[in-house]
């Protein structure tokens, strides 16, 4: 029997409010991702070296170029808040749509706590009397409240904070590039050969993780068929430029070891930019502290933006009955998915208390890669099964773009699983348990509804 959609309560607002234009979408797209420029990517250098991480990043850039154009076709044709959940469900049925949607939710819900921990670590430097966890939890509460207040206010804040973060990266590059030396890029550049490229791939993905969140606000975008493309495209161009600048200017100051290890024999740091800057300005000057303070904006931008994207994915799950429908309701006054925001905040805070930031990041990357795989298959399937679907934007060089993105994503998934077997088991166990819930509880409830109504 075909799956039946869950009826919506007519007393509740059925739609999110359309308020976002292309500039707001640029701010969201860059904001979702920009924290990846500030921390995390350098952890791929011990395995790959400059050349190994550079090669991995090149292929990841190709992945995101081909993926973004392909995903834009879906977002413009099916402008729904659920993103890949709605796209894959339409192309391959509710079961596949649910699994794809769960991968998306895992990415968007698990990435924010990792960033919150980094925010806590930054603030802890200036306010050591407060614990990292306490600061991170406070950030969760504040930014969840802002997102509950209204999407326009949230997107405006995101635009402002993202502009500061971009300015800081440009300023950082302007200070470090005059000290760039080519020899610093070439020393010990390929320590583990091609195996290092394999190992560095997840950290290259972290550079761009979250960009696809733009699609999740398509339902709140004015003229989505036109503006989603503008937002996606301009954000991608900005991020590629910033990625190249940050990579070259950071490593070019003193070699990759200097942006990984604070001192010889120390554990790897997740703050490469301060380590690079300290080699020029020292770690006590006003310029150093100014840039570190502004640098916090990048973490805040991604944290806040991903909270927004995650809530839309969870909201769509609630609206369709995949989770309790209370999470698919829109606040009658603020027109935002307030219940979904609160649910994601609780899950994020629980993840925070595990204290395993690196593991949380890895699980989020697993979700992202699986999302990319399902999304690219969806593009190919819909072109065959629904050739007449209105597509205001069509991916160029079809089918090469989605096929290239699919192949790179599959290779990345193999690399992730082979290097993180324990976390892969956890990730796929979450998917399996969620699917069992969907198959035996949600679908049975949907199938029983007609019988109940006829009694």
N, C-alpha and C positions, 0 to 999 in steps of 0.2 A: 504494500500500500504506500502511496506517495506521502511524504512528510507534509503535514499541514501547518501553516504558520500560526503562531499563537495570536489570538485576537487581542487587540489593544483596547484599553479602557478609554472610551470616548471622552471621559471627563478630564483626561490628562492631555497636555499639549503633545501632539503627535510628531512634531518636527523641531529640530534645533533651529535657532535663529540665524539667518544669513547676514553676516556683518563683515566678512573678511575680503580684502582686496589683494592684489598681487604684491604690494609692498609688505603687508602683514604676513603673507605667505612666505615671502623671502625671509623675514625675520624669524618665523617659526622654523623654516627649513634649516637655516644656518644655526639657529639657536639649539635645535634638537641635537646637533652634531658637534658643535664647536668645542665642547669640553674634551673631546677626543684629541684635540690639538694640544691641550694643556697637560694631560697626564695619560699614562697607560701605554701609549705607542712605543715608548722607549724600552719597555720590558721585552720587546722583540729583538733588541740589539744584541744581547748576550748570545742568543741562539743564531741569529742571522748575520750580525755585523752590519755595517753600513750598506754593503752591496746586497746582502741577503734580504734585509728589510726593504731596501730600495726596490729590488725586483718584485718582492711580494706586493709592495704598495702599488707598483706599476700595474700589475694584473688586477688588483683590487679597484684601482681607478677605472680600468677598462670595464670591470664588473659593474661599477656604479653608473658609468655612462650608459652602457647598454641596458642595464636594469631600469634606470630612471626613466628613459624614454619609453621603454616597454610598459612600465607601471603607470606612466602618465596616460597611456592609451586606455587602460582599465579605469583609472580614476576619473577621466573625463566622460567615458561611456557609462559608468555606473557610479555616480557621485554619492556614495553612501559612507556613513561614519565607520562602518565595520571594516573598511579596507579589504584586505585579502580574504577575510571571512565571507564577505558578500560576493566577491569576484569568483573565488574558487567554488563556493556553494552553487552559484549559477552555472558554472561550467561543468562541474563534476559531481554535483549532488551534495546533500546536506552533510553526509558523513565526512567527506574530504574537506568541505568548507569548515566544518567544526575543527578538524585537526589543524588546518591552516590558520584558523582564527586563534586557536590555543597557542600555536607557535608565536603569533604576533603578540598576544597578551603576555606570554612569558618574556619576550624581548622587552616590551614597554614597561612591564611591572618590575622586572628584576634590574634593569639598568639604573633607574633612579636611586635605589638605596646605595649602590656603589658610588654614585656621584655625591649623594648626601654625605657619605663617609669622608669623601675628599673635601667637601665644604667644611665639615666639622674639623678636619685636620688643619685646614687653612686658618679658620677662626681661632683654633686652639693656640696657634702661634702667638696671636695678639692677646688672647684672653685665656691664659693657662689655667685660671681658676675654674673654668667650665670644661667638662669632659667632652671628648669628640662626639660620643654618642648623644649626649644631651643637646649639643648644638645641632646635630643632624636631625634629631626628632623635632626640635623647635622649627627647623627649616621646613620639614615635612608639613607641620601643622599650618605654618604661615602661608606656604605656597598652595596648599590644598584649599585653604580659605579663599585665597585670591582667585583661584580657578572656579570656585563655587560662585563667586560674586558675579562673574560674567565673562563671556569669551572675548568680548571686545576689550575690556579692561585688561584681561590676561594677555591678549595678543599685543596690546599697546605696550605693556610692561616688557614683554618678550622682545619687541622691536627695539626699545630703548636700551635694554641690557645687552642685547646682541650687538648693537652698534658700538657700545663701549668695549665689548670683548674683541670685536674685529679691530678696532682702533688699537687696542693693547698689543695684539699680535703684529700689526704693522709697525708699531713703535718698537717692539722687541726686535723685529727683523732689522729695522733701521739702525738700531744700536749695535747689533751683533754682526751684521754683514760686513762692515768695514774691517772687522777682525778675522774674517773668513780666510782660511788657507786650504788650498786643494789637498795638501798632504794630510790634513786631518780627516778628510773623507776616505782616503785610500789606505790609511794605516789599519792593519788587521781587519780589512773590509769584508772578508769572506771566511771567517774562522772555521765554519763547519760545512762549507761547500753547499751543494744543493739541498742537503738535508736541512740546513739552516733556513732556507727559503720556505720550506714546508712548515717548520716550527714557528716562523715569524708571521705566517699568514693571519692568524686570529688577531694579532696586534695591529696589523695593517688594516684589517676590517674595522677595528676600533676607531680609526681615524674618521670614518664616515658613518658609523652605526647610528641609525635613527632617522636618516633622511626620509625614509618612506612614510614617516609620520605625517607628512604634508597631506597625503591622501586621506587620512582619517578626519580631516576637517573640511573635506570637499562638500559635505552636507551643510556647512556653515559659511560657504564661500559664495560671494556674489558672482554670477556668471561663471560657474566652475569650469565649464567647457573651455573657456579661454584663460581664466586666471590661474588654474591649477598648473597648466603648462608653464606660464610665466614664473610662478613661484618656484616650481621644481627646477626649472632650467637655470634661473638666476642664482638660486641657492647652490646648485651643483658647481657652477663656474666659480663662484666665490670660494667654496670649500676646497676645490682642487688647487687654486692659487695659494690659499693659506697653507694647505698641506705641504706643498713644495717649499714655500718660504720657511716654514717652521722647521722642517726636516733639515734643509741645507744650512740654515743659519744656526741652529742648535748644535749640530754635529761639527760644523765647520770651524767652530771656535777652538775646540781642543781635542777632537776625536770623540768617538761614541762612548768610550768608557767614562768620560767626564760627565756625561748626561745620564749615566746609569748608576754609578757608585759615588756617593758623597765623599767617601774616603776609601783608601785601599783596603780591601777585605770586608767592607761593609756590605749589608744587604742592599739589593737593588731598590732605588728610590722611585716613587711614582710622580716626581716633580722635576721633569727634565729642564723646563724653562728657567726656574730659579737657579739650577746648578750651572746652566750655561751662562746666565747673566752674572752670577757671582764671580766667574773667571775674569770679567771685565770691570765690574763696578765694586766687587767685594760684596759681602752680605750684611753690611751695616750702613751703607749710604742711603740718602734720601731717595735717589732714583731707583735703587733696588726695591725699597719698601713701597714706593709709589707703584711700580710695575706689578709687584706681587699683589698689592691691594686691588688694582684694576683687574689683574688676572683672575681674581675670584669671580668676576662678572661672567667669565666663560663657563665656569662650573654652574653658577646660578642659572644662566640661560638654558643650558641643556637640562638641568634638573627640573626647572619650571616647565619647559616645553614638553618634556617627555611625560610629565604628570598629566598635561593636557591631552596628549595623544593617547596615553594609556586609558584615560577615562572614557574616551570615545569608543575604543575597542571593547571595553568592558560593558559600556552602555548598550552597544549593539547586541552583545551576548544576552544581556538582560531583556532587551526589547523583544528578542526572538524566542525567549524562554529557555535558552541553553543553560542559564543560571537563574536563580529566583528572579521573577519579573520586577521585584522592588528595585533592582539595580538597573532596570531599563526605563525608569521614570525620570522625567525632566522636572526640575524645580519650577513650580508655577510662577514664581516671581522673577527669578534670575535667568530662567530658560537655559540652565546648565544641568548636566547629569550629576547632581550632587551626591546621590547615593553611590554611584560608581566611583566617584572621587574618594569618598570615605572608605570604601572597601579596599581600593588600591593602596591608600595610605596605611591602613592596618597591616596589609600583607607586607608592604615595604618596610615598615617599622620592625616587624617580626624578623625579616631578612637582615635588617641592620644589626640586630642583637646577636646574630650568629658570629659577627666579627670577621667573616671570611669574604672580604671585598673581592679578591682575585677570583674566587670561585663564583661569586655572584655575577661578575663581569662575563666569565666564560659561559655560564648558563644563558645569559642574555644574548651572547653571540650565537650560541646554538639556535636559539629561537629565531634570530634574524636570518641566518643562513637557510633554515628550513622554510621560512617565509618566502625568501627569494626563489627557492626551488619551486614551491607551489605556485607562486605568482607567474613565473615564466611558463610553466606548463599551462596555466590558465589562459595566457595570451594566445598560445598555439592552439589550444582546444577551442576557444571561442571563435577564432578566425575560421575554423572548420565547421563548427556546429551552428554558429550564428553569423553568417557572412553579411546579413542584412542589418545587424545591430548598428544603430547610429553611433559613429565614432568621430566626434568632432576633431580629435587628433589621432593620427595613425603613426605608429612607430616607424621611423625611417629604416630602409634596408631590411624589411621583413623578408624572411624569417631569421636573418643572420643575427640581429641584435638580441632577441630573446634567447636564441640558441646559444650564443656566446656567453650571455649572462648565466644561463642554466648550467653550462659546462663548468664555468669557473666556480659557481656556487657548489656544484657537486664535488669538485676537487677540494674545495675549502672544507666541506663537511667531512670528507674522508680524512683530511689532515686533522681536523678538530677531534674526531673520534679516536684516531690512532694515538694522539698525544694526551687525551684527557678521558681515558676509558671510564674511570669512576664517575666523573661528572656527566659523561654521556649516558651512563646507566641511569643516573638521577633524572636527567632531562627527559629521556624517553619513558621512564617510569611515570613521571608527571603526566606526560601525554597519554600514556596507556590508561592510567586511573581516570583521567578526565574523559577519555573516550568511553570507558565502561559506564561512567555516570550518564553520558549522553545517550548511549545505545540502549541501556536497560532501564533508565529512569525517564529521561526527557522524551525519547521517541515513543515509549510505551504510553506515557501520559498524553501525548499528542494523538496517538491512535485511539485511545479510549475516550477522547472528548466527544465524538459524535454519539457514541452509545450512551454516555451520561446525559447528553442533551435530549435524547429521545425517550428517556425514562419518564 
